[in-house]
Amino acid sequence: MSYSVGQVSAFAKATVRTLHHYDKAGLLSPSGRSHAGYRLYSDADLVRLQQILFYRELGFSLDEIAVILKDPQSNALKHLQARQRQLSEETARLQRLAEVAERAIEVQQTGVSLTPQERFEVFGEITFDLSYATDAELKWAQSDGQREAMARADAHTKEDWRQLMGEAAAWRAELLAAFDEGEPSDGERAMDLAEEYRLHISRWFTACPHDMHQRIADDFIADPRAFALVVPPSQQRPGLAAYVRKAVHANAAHHAGGRTGSDEDR
């Protein structure tokens, strides 16, 4: 039995334009033509169309489908197994995103409420990029430190934020002065600033050992959004992020080499 393009479109819930595209791509060419020259699809054509639509639903490209249909016995299984792994990974990623969204909702519902004027007073030019926050949450999702930092941040009052951002602003001014005055990144002044920043994180968010501090500083180079949380773009200088990273790594190496004194002493 033969079917017109319109009939097949209705059967398969695929547009006529899609069927024409499959024909042009060589994926599904109708087996026959009517006396007037119109395309006619056979039962075997419909079976092939079902396969194409099945693989499209799973996210395969037309080129991938063409390879599978060319030799279904040898290609279908390995392609389906690969797609299963990809879909499982995507499902896990979406689940983590849903958890991030849920946490964001909780923060909005229970967090500190600030007017625009208060927000500028407390945070100044520092802005929180939601895309970076989401990426960071996914990257460090299994980290106890990340969970503790988020929990403590959620619990901060308006006055807490005012105090910690004031500390950060004072530290930033000292950092910019050291950089502008040409202090070496592995010098005592730069390393002391790095250590002060590490203790600031420990005091307000989560315990920050030197190896964690180094990973945080590495992000300053890898992702400008991370450094913008520390120094707003309007105050940044060329090479400043790399300077801070070098100071953090130098400070970690210095402490590993035997500098004495507890965090509280410093």
Backbone torsions as a table, in degrees:
resi	resn	phi	psi	omega
1	MET	NA	145.8	-178.1
2	SER	-115.5	150.9	-176.7
3	TYR	-132.1	142.7	178.5
4	SER	-78.6	167.3	177.7
5	VAL	-58.3	-42.1	-179.4
6	GLY	-62.8	-40.8	179.0
7	GLN	-65.4	-45.1	179.8
8	VAL	-63.9	-38.5	178.2
9	SER	-59.7	-41.1	179.0
10	ALA	-69.3	-42.3	179.4
11	PHE	-59.4	-50.3	-168.9
12	ALA	-90.3	-8.2	-175.0
13	LYS	57.1	39.7	174.8
14	ALA	-119.2	141.7	-176.9
15	THR	-70.4	156.5	175.9
16	VAL	-59.8	-37.6	179.5
17	ARG	-62.1	-39.4	177.8
18	THR	-63.3	-44.0	179.4
19	LEU	-62.0	-40.9	177.1
20	HIS	-63.5	-37.7	179.3
21	HIS	-65.3	-43.9	177.1
22	TYR	-60.3	-37.4	178.1
23	ASP	-65.1	-47.2	-178.4
24	LYS	-63.9	-34.4	-179.5
25	ALA	-79.2	-6.4	-179.8
26	GLY	80.7	12.0	179.8
27	LEU	-82.5	-39.7	-176.0
28	LEU	-146.1	92.1	176.7
29	SER	-97.9	125.9	-178.7
30	PRO	-58.3	145.1	-175.2
31	SER	-73.2	-23.4	-175.3
32	GLY	-142.1	179.1	178.1
33	ARG	-137.4	147.2	175.6
34	SER	-78.1	172.7	177.7
35	HIS	-59.6	-29.1	-179.1
36	ALA	-86.1	-1.2	178.1
37	GLY	92.8	7.8	179.6
38	TYR	-81.1	149.6	-179.7
39	ARG	-64.7	140.5	175.2
40	LEU	-131.3	128.3	-176.6
41	TYR	-102.7	138.8	177.9
42	SER	-93.1	174.7	176.6
43	ASP	-61.5	-38.6	178.3
44	ALA	-64.3	-36.2	176.6
45	ASP	-62.5	-39.1	-179.9
46	LEU	-66.4	-37.4	177.1
47	VAL	-62.3	-43.9	178.5
48	ARG	-63.8	-39.4	178.3
49	LEU	-62.7	-40.3	177.3
50	GLN	-58.9	-41.8	178.8
51	GLN	-63.9	-43.7	179.5
52	ILE	-60.1	-47.3	-178.4
53	LEU	-65.8	-34.3	177.5
54	PHE	-62.3	-48.9	-178.9
55	TYR	-68.8	-34.1	176.2
56	ARG	-63.7	-39.8	178.9
57	GLU	-62.1	-32.0	178.4
58	LEU	-81.5	-3.6	175.0
59	GLY	96.1	9.7	178.0
60	PHE	-71.7	146.0	174.3
61	SER	-78.0	164.4	178.7
62	LEU	-62.7	-36.0	178.2
63	ASP	-64.6	-41.7	178.4
64	GLU	-64.3	-41.0	179.6
65	ILE	-63.8	-39.0	179.4
66	ALA	-61.1	-40.5	179.0
67	VAL	-65.3	-43.3	-179.4
68	ILE	-63.7	-46.8	-176.6
69	LEU	-70.0	-22.4	178.5
70	LYS	-65.2	-37.4	178.4
71	ASP	-146.6	74.8	-172.7
72	PRO	-59.3	-31.5	-176.9
73	GLN	-66.9	-38.7	-175.8
74	SER	-92.3	-20.9	-172.2
75	ASN	-106.0	-32.3	-170.7
76	ALA	-60.5	-47.9	-173.5
77	LEU	-62.1	-49.4	-177.0
78	LYS	-65.7	-35.7	177.5
79	HIS	-67.4	-40.8	179.3
80	LEU	-66.5	-39.0	178.6
81	GLN	-64.5	-42.1	178.5
82	ALA	-64.2	-41.5	179.6
83	ARG	-66.5	-36.2	177.8
84	GLN	-61.1	-43.2	178.6
85	ARG	-63.5	-43.2	-180.0
86	GLN	-63.0	-42.7	-179.6
87	LEU	-66.5	-37.5	178.0
88	SER	-64.0	-42.4	178.2
89	GLU	-64.9	-40.4	179.1
90	GLU	-66.2	-38.5	177.2
91	THR	-61.3	-44.2	178.9
92	ALA	-63.8	-40.1	179.2
93	ARG	-63.9	-43.3	-180.0
94	LEU	-66.2	-34.8	177.1
95	GLN	-64.1	-41.3	178.3
96	ARG	-65.2	-39.0	177.7
97	LEU	-62.7	-39.6	178.4
98	ALA	-62.4	-38.7	178.4
99	GLU	-67.2	-38.8	176.9
100	VAL	-62.7	-43.8	179.3
101	ALA	-62.1	-40.7	179.6
102	GLU	-63.0	-41.7	179.0
103	ARG	-65.8	-39.6	178.7
104	ALA	-62.1	-39.5	177.8
105	ILE	-62.8	-42.4	179.8
106	GLU	-63.0	-40.7	178.8
107	VAL	-63.2	-42.1	179.1
108	GLN	-64.1	-34.8	-176.7
109	GLN	-80.3	-33.3	-173.4
110	THR	-115.7	-8.4	-175.3
111	GLY	-76.0	-177.0	-178.5
112	VAL	-72.6	128.3	179.6
113	SER	-94.3	123.3	-178.4
114	LEU	-125.2	140.6	171.7
115	THR	-74.0	163.7	177.0
116	PRO	-55.4	-38.4	179.6
117	GLN	-66.3	-43.3	179.2
118	GLU	-66.1	-38.8	-179.9
119	ARG	-61.4	-42.7	179.3
120	PHE	-68.4	-38.1	179.8
121	GLU	-62.0	-41.7	-176.0
122	VAL	-79.9	-49.3	-171.2
123	PHE	-98.1	-15.6	-179.6
124	GLY	59.0	-128.9	-177.7
125	GLU	-86.4	-6.3	-179.1
126	ILE	-72.7	122.4	178.0
127	THR	-119.9	151.5	-177.2
128	PHE	-104.6	108.4	-179.1
129	ASP	-75.8	114.5	-176.9
130	LEU	-63.4	-33.9	179.0
131	SER	-64.7	-39.2	178.4
132	TYR	-69.7	-40.6	178.9
133	ALA	-59.2	-40.9	178.9
134	THR	-66.3	-45.5	179.7
135	ASP	-61.6	-42.1	-179.4
136	ALA	-65.4	-40.0	178.7
137	GLU	-62.4	-41.0	178.4
138	LEU	-68.7	-41.5	-176.9
139	LYS	-64.3	-40.5	-174.6
140	TRP	-108.9	23.7	-173.7
141	ALA	-57.1	-33.7	-177.1
142	GLN	-91.2	5.1	-176.2
143	SER	-88.7	127.9	175.7
144	ASP	-62.4	-36.6	-179.8
145	GLY	-63.2	-39.8	178.4
146	GLN	-63.5	-44.5	-179.7
147	ARG	-63.8	-41.4	179.4
148	GLU	-66.0	-41.8	-179.4
149	ALA	-61.6	-43.1	179.3
150	MET	-64.9	-42.1	-179.0
151	ALA	-64.8	-42.8	-179.5
152	ARG	-69.9	-36.9	176.9
153	ALA	-62.9	-41.5	178.7
154	ASP	-60.9	-32.5	-174.7
155	ALA	-86.0	-10.2	-178.4
156	HIS	-65.4	138.4	174.1
157	THR	-85.4	173.3	176.6
158	LYS	-57.8	-40.9	-179.2
159	GLU	-68.3	-36.0	175.2
160	ASP	-58.9	-48.3	-179.4
161	TRP	-63.2	-38.8	179.9
162	ARG	-61.8	-43.2	-177.9
163	GLN	-69.3	-46.1	-176.6
164	LEU	-69.1	-35.7	177.5
165	MET	-70.9	-30.8	174.1
166	GLY	-64.4	-43.3	176.3
167	GLU	-60.1	-44.2	-178.4
168	ALA	-62.9	-39.9	-179.7
169	ALA	-65.7	-40.9	179.0
170	ALA	-65.5	-41.7	178.0
171	TRP	-63.5	-41.0	-179.0
172	ARG	-63.2	-39.6	178.6
173	ALA	-62.7	-40.5	177.7
174	GLU	-66.4	-38.9	178.8
175	LEU	-62.5	-47.6	-178.2
176	LEU	-64.2	-35.7	178.4
177	ALA	-66.0	-44.1	179.7
178	ALA	-62.6	-42.4	-179.1
179	PHE	-66.4	-46.5	-177.3
180	ASP	-66.8	-28.5	-179.6
181	GLU	-86.1	1.2	175.3
182	GLY	79.6	20.3	176.2
183	GLU	-62.0	135.4	180.0
184	PRO	-66.1	145.9	-177.3
185	SER	-67.3	-22.1	177.9
186	ASP	-104.9	15.5	176.7
187	GLY	-82.8	169.6	-175.0
188	GLU	-62.5	-40.3	-177.9
189	ARG	-64.4	-44.8	179.7
190	ALA	-67.0	-40.1	179.9
191	MET	-67.4	-36.9	176.9
192	ASP	-64.1	-37.9	176.5
193	LEU	-65.4	-40.0	176.8
194	ALA	-61.9	-43.5	179.8
195	GLU	-65.6	-39.1	178.0
196	GLU	-61.8	-40.5	178.0
197	TYR	-65.3	-40.7	178.2
198	ARG	-61.7	-43.5	179.7
199	LEU	-67.6	-32.0	176.3
200	HIS	-61.4	-44.0	178.1
201	ILE	-62.4	-45.5	-179.7
202	SER	-62.1	-38.8	-175.8
203	ARG	-70.5	-37.4	-171.3
204	TRP	-106.5	-18.8	-173.2
205	PHE	-130.0	-64.0	-178.8
206	THR	-160.2	155.2	176.8
207	ALA	-53.9	130.5	-173.2
208	CYS	-126.6	83.2	175.3
209	PRO	-63.9	166.8	-172.8
210	HIS	-61.7	-35.8	-179.6
211	ASP	-66.3	-37.6	175.5
212	MET	-65.7	-41.0	-179.7
213	HIS	-61.1	-37.6	177.8
214	GLN	-64.5	-40.5	178.9
215	ARG	-65.9	-38.3	176.4
216	ILE	-61.2	-45.8	-178.9
217	ALA	-66.2	-33.6	176.9
218	ASP	-60.8	-35.3	178.7
219	ASP	-64.3	-26.2	179.3
220	PHE	-61.3	-32.4	179.1
221	ILE	-84.8	-40.5	-174.9
222	ALA	-72.6	-29.9	-173.5
223	ASP	-142.8	106.8	-179.3
224	PRO	-56.4	-25.7	179.3
225	ARG	-63.6	-32.5	180.0
226	ALA	-68.3	-44.7	-178.7
227	PHE	-69.2	-28.3	179.3
228	ALA	-65.9	-20.4	175.8
229	LEU	-75.6	-16.9	-178.8
230	VAL	-103.0	-46.0	177.4
231	VAL	-129.3	115.4	-179.3
232	PRO	-62.0	150.2	-176.3
233	PRO	-52.0	-34.7	-177.7
234	SER	-65.8	-20.9	-178.9
235	GLN	-104.4	-3.4	-177.3
236	GLN	-74.8	152.9	174.4
237	ARG	-123.8	152.8	174.8
238	PRO	-56.8	127.9	178.4
239	GLY	88.2	-2.5	-176.5
240	LEU	-68.1	-42.4	-179.4
241	ALA	-61.6	-43.1	178.4
242	ALA	-65.1	-36.2	177.8
243	TYR	-60.7	-46.9	179.7
244	VAL	-63.9	-43.1	179.6
245	ARG	-59.6	-45.3	-179.9
246	LYS	-63.5	-39.1	179.2
247	ALA	-64.7	-40.9	179.2
248	VAL	-64.1	-44.9	179.7
249	HIS	-67.4	-38.6	177.9
250	ALA	-64.7	-40.9	179.4
251	ASN	-64.4	-42.2	178.5
252	ALA	-62.5	-42.8	179.4
253	ALA	-66.1	-37.6	179.7
254	HIS	-63.7	-43.1	178.8
255	HIS	-68.5	-37.7	178.4
256	ALA	-64.8	-25.0	-179.0
257	GLY	-83.3	-0.9	171.5
258	GLY	121.4	10.8	176.3
259	ARG	-61.0	134.0	-176.7
260	THR	-98.5	168.5	178.0
261	GLY	110.3	137.5	179.9
262	SER	-82.5	169.8	175.9
263	ASP	-58.8	-38.4	-177.9
264	GLU	-66.2	-39.3	179.9
265	ASP	-61.3	-38.5	-177.2
266	ARG	-81.9	NA	NA
